[in-house]
Amino acid sequence: MAALAWLIIPIVAALLAMVWAGWAARPPRAMTDPSSLAEHQRFLAAMERSTAGGGSGERVGE
């Protein structure tokens, strides 16, 4: 039974490596998709809001 476990471990590892490699090599999402562009605009607006009025104006270390 122990020999079977030692055989299964590398097989499972190889299968997981193949799945990960396939996932990592997938093509990127299309950047011309209107929903992705709208999502990016919402992200930019949120970043501007979070940095525009944040804090008392003092800098750390001054």
Secondary structure, 3 states (H helix, E strand, C coil): CHHHHHHHHHHHHHHHHHHHHHHHCCCCCCCCCHHHHHHHHHHHHHHHHHHHCCCCCCCCCC
